Amino acid sequence: MLPGGLFQPHGYEGVAESGQVDNQEMPDNSFDVVSEVDMPEVSNAIQQALKEITTRYDLKDSKSSIELKEKDKKIELASADDYKLKAITELLEQKLVKRKVPLKNLSYGTVIPAAGSTVKQEVTLQQGIATEKAKEIVKKLKDSKLKVQATIQGDLVRVSSKDRDTLQQAIALLRGADFGVELQFTNYRSS
């Protein structure tokens, strides 16, 4: 019951008479820094590349293949020789770029000889931010003297601040830096 015999509506227990919330700490503005590869887009790019391999004159009868191992987050490339393997790699990269899949998140293994005088190469798709990269991101933000807090949470970095403009500056700073992986900024929350 409020002074003057008035009843307080349900759900307003935390509001003082002045109308101010008792809780002094307002939630921070925050965003997550992530590095993700859209697997359906990778699959579509592989399908397009395979279709083009069957129609291209220089790759016909080359025993070239591109196989997606989604569980392992790997792509296996195979072809008759190094030249044709390089050609299908370039073709796959073109298709991935068209589908806005970041090439920075691909790491190429060594070319190894396979059965029947063919060659194979494994391409690993990097999902998430590795701990070393996450530490580099946090260090970059701390060195910038921006008033933000950066915390590593598994394979992402959460950046929070009291001020939205400071978060925009942090995003601009991280976009300008090269950490070896493509960064995306998601889950933007403001108070």
Beta strands, then each sheet from edge to edge (+ up, - down):
strand 1: 29-34
strand 2: 65-69
strand 3: 74-79
strand 4: 106-108
strand 5: 112-114
strand 6: 118-125
strand 7: 149-153
strand 8: 156-161
strand 9: 184-189
sheet 1: 7+ 8- 1+ 9-
sheet 2: 2+ 3- 6+ 4-
sheet 3: 2+ 3- 6+ 5-
end
